[in-house]
Amino acid sequence: MEGVKSSYTEEQKHRIFESEFLPHIDVMYNFAYRITYDEDSAKDLLQETYYKAIKNILKSKLDRKRVPLDLVEKIKTRIIKES
């Protein structure tokens, strides 16, 4: 997560990723796959979306209740833009 400017230490960023983002990765992948029907496209979409979501969320105070909602919203927005 280089280039992200925040008040979080690298250790805190790692813990946030493992506790708040990683548990949702399978659900997000399945969602992306159902929309794209292509494994590679779903993986690319998920990777780009996670990167952008993590980068943006770590810039501000993390609202742990919104993490899954923010990820779903970002995936939906990207799919609509790419359609």
Backbone as a ProteinNet text record, in pm:
[ID]
protein_1_A
[PRIMARY]
MEGVKSSYTEEQKHRIFESEFLPHIDVMYNFAYRITYDEDSAKDLLQETYYKAIKNILKSKLDRKRVPLDLVEKIKTRIIKES
[TERTIARY]
82.3	0	87.3	187.3	277.8	206.4	254	197.7	73	23	-95.6	-49.3	-97.9	-61.5	-173.6	-139.7	-239.4	-168	-244.9	-187	-167.9	-198.2	-181.3	-37.7	14.4	145.7	129.7	240	233.3	171.2	203.7	146.5	-4.9	-50.8	-193.9	-264.5	-203.1	-260.7	-275.6	-173.7	-177.1	-290.2	-303.1	-409.4	-547.2	-562.3	-690.8	-725.7	-628.2	-653.7	-698.8	-626.5	-659.6	-793.2	-826.5	-949.6	-1072.5	-1054.5	-1169.7	-1192.3	-1087.4	-1100.3	-1094.1	-997.9	-977.8	-1099.2	-1172.7	-1288.8	-1395.9	-1395	-1497.8	-1452	-1329.4	-1273.4	-1346.6	-1387.4	-1458.7	-1595.4	-1665.5	-1796.5	-1782	-1682	-1660.8	-1620.4	-1536.3	-1497.5	-1620.4	-1701.1	-1821.2	-1915.3	-1928.9	-2012	-1956.3	-1826.5	-1763	-1773.3	-1756.8	-1765.3	-1907.1	-2005.8	-2144.9	-2181.6	-2114.8	-2140.1	-2062.2	-1935.7	-1849	-1850.5	-1880.8	-1874.6	-1737.5	-1634.6	-1498	-1405.8	-1330.3	-1244.6	-1141	-1072.3	-967	-1023.1	-1134.4	-1197	-1241.5	-1297.5	-1341.7	-1223	-1113.9	-993.7	-935	-927.9	-876	-962.4	-1091.5	-1185.1	-1172	-1162.2	-1148.4	-1016.8	-908.3	-778	-777.1	-824	-826.1	-917.8	-1031.9	-1128.3	-1075.2	-1016	-959.2	-849.3	-763.8	-653.7	-708.1	-802.7	-858	-936	-1011.4	-1089.2	-996.9	-895.3	-801.6	-730.7	-684.9	-614.3	-702.6	-828	-917.9	-962.2	-992.9	-1040.1	-929.8	-806.8	-697.8	-660.9	-703.1	-676.6	-762.3	-875.2	-965.1	-986.9	-1061.6	-1090.6	-1175.8	-1134.2	-1202.3	-1333.3	-1440.8	-1570.7	-1591.4	-1563.9	-1563.4	-1698.1	-1805	-1937.6	-1960.6	-1888	-1910.2	-1815.6	-1714	-1615.6	-1681	-1762.7	-1824.2	-1912.8	-1986.2	-2073.8	-1992.4	-1882.8	-1797	-1739.5	-1697.8	-1640.9	-1745	-1864	-1970.5	-2003	-2013.3	-2045.5	-1936.5	-1811.6	-1702.1	-1701.7	-1728.3	-1734.1	-1849.1	-1965.5	-2080.2	-2051.3	-1990.4	-1958.2	-1860.8	-1758.1	-1660.2	-1724.9	-1812.6	-1879.2	-1965.7	-2037.8	-2123.7	-2039.2	-1927.2	-1839.9	-1779.7	-1748.5	-1683.4	-1782.7	-1911.4	-2012.8	-2038.1
-117.6	0	124.8	122.5	234.7	354.6	472	592.6	641.2	562.3	602.5	686.4	808.6	896.5	892.8	845.6	839.6	839.1	840.5	836	692.9	595.3	455.1	410.6	328.6	269	152.5	102.6	-12	-132.9	-151.5	-262.9	-247.2	-126.1	-101.1	-123.4	-79.3	-101.3	-250.6	-326.2	-471.3	-534.5	-493	-545.6	-507.2	-384.2	-340.2	-423.9	-445.4	-524.9	-665.2	-728.3	-865.3	-875.1	-776.3	-787.2	-728.2	-627.6	-558	-585.5	-614.1	-633.9	-780.9	-852.8	-992.1	-1081.6	-1065.9	-1152.8	-1140.3	-1032.5	-1008.7	-1042.1	-1087	-1102.6	-1208.8	-1318.3	-1422.2	-1374	-1304.6	-1251.4	-1149.4	-1063.7	-962	-1025.7	-1129.9	-1199.3	-1263.8	-1332.5	-1397	-1295.3	-1180.4	-1074.3	-1027.3	-1001.1	-954.8	-1061.6	-1186.9	-1295.3	-1307.7	-1295.1	-1305.8	-1194	-1083.1	-971	-987.5	-1031	-1038.2	-1173.2	-1281.2	-1418.9	-1453	-1392.6	-1418.5	-1411.2	-1520	-1525.4	-1414.5	-1396.5	-1294.8	-1154.1	-1125.1	-993.2	-971.1	-1074.2	-1062.7	-1038.4	-1109.9	-1090.7	-951.6	-906.1	-771.6	-665.3	-680	-585.2	-581.7	-698.3	-707.6	-644.9	-674.3	-620.5	-467.6	-414.3	-269.4	-202.9	-264.2	-207.6	-211.3	-323.2	-332.8	-230	-217.1	-121	20.2	60	194.9	214.1	114	124.1	136.5	52.8	57.4	191.8	235.9	364	478	481.7	589.1	577.9	458.1	440.2	470.3	433.5	458.5	606.4	685	829	895.6	838.7	896.9	796.5	836.7	746.4	630.5	510.2	389.5	369.9	358.1	324.6	175.9	94.1	-51.2	-107.1	-41.2	-89.7	-68.5	24.5	58.3	-14.1	-82	-143.8	-232.2	-330.9	-414.1	-333.6	-239.2	-156.8	-71.1	-15.1	66.2	-17.8	-140.3	-227	-263.1	-300.5	-335.2	-214.9	-99.7	21.6	53.6	37	64.4	-35.1	-161.2	-260.6	-227.7	-197.6	-164.3	-42	57.9	179.4	149.4	69.9	35.7	-45.2	-138.1	-219.7	-131.4	-39.7	50.9	136.6	187.2	271	193.1	65.9	-15.5	-77.4	-69.8	-129.6	-42.5
0	0	0	-84.7	-95.3	-154	-118.5	-172.3	-100.4	-6.9	68.1	186	192	301.7	404.4	521.4	628.3	761.2	865.7	998.9	1046.5	961.4	997.2	972.9	1063.8	1041.8	944.8	891.9	801.1	870.9	997.5	1073.3	1088.3	1115.5	1127.1	993.5	885	752	724.4	760.4	740	821.5	946.5	1031.9	980.2	934.4	879	756.6	669	549.6	587.6	680.2	720.3	793.1	872.3	951.9	883	798.1	740.8	591.7	518.4	374	333.4	385.8	346.4	370.8	480.3	500.8	391.4	316.2	215	73.4	59	-75	-157.8	-97.1	-172.3	-219.5	-133.8	-170.4	-282.7	-272.7	-375.1	-508.7	-501.5	-624.6	-689.9	-610.3	-664.5	-727.5	-664.7	-719.4	-853.8	-858.8	-982.7	-1091.6	-1054.4	-1153.2	-1210.2	-1125.6	-1173	-1268.8	-1255.3	-1345.3	-1475.7	-1466	-1584.7	-1653.9	-1582	-1633	-1690.7	-1634.5	-1679.2	-1558.2	-1533.3	-1414.6	-1413.5	-1526.4	-1530.9	-1511.8	-1575.9	-1560.2	-1416.4	-1355.9	-1216.9	-1123.9	-1145.8	-1063.1	-1081.9	-1207.5	-1234.9	-1169.2	-1183.9	-1125.9	-974.2	-914.8	-770.1	-723.3	-793.4	-754.7	-763.7	-873.2	-890.2	-788.1	-765.5	-672.1	-530.1	-489.3	-355.1	-336.7	-436.5	-425.3	-404.7	-488.2	-477.3	-348	-308	-184.4	-63.6	-58.9	53.2	57	-57.6	-66.8	-15.8	-59.4	-18.2	126.8	170.6	307.6	408.2	377.1	470.5	477.7	380.4	386	492.8	519.7	618.7	730.9	827.8	938.8	888.7	919.3	872.7	947.2	871.9	929	903.4	1001.3	982.7	940.1	973.3	932.5	783.7	722.7	583.1	487.3	535.1	446.2	340.7	376.2	271.8	177.6	230.9	147.7	51.3	98.5	12	-101	-70.7	-174.2	-279.2	-236.7	-330.9	-418.1	-357.2	-432.4	-534.9	-497.3	-590.2	-706.5	-679.5	-787.5	-881.7	-826.7	-911	-997.6	-939.6	-1014	-1127.1	-1100.1	-1204.4	-1317	-1281.9	-1383.9	-1473.1	-1413.6	-1491.3	-1584	-1534.9	-1618	-1734	-1710.8	-1814.1	-1911.8	-1881.6	-1970.2	-2090.7
[MASK]
+++++++++++++++++++++++++++++++++++++++++++++++++++++++++++++++++++++++++++++++++++

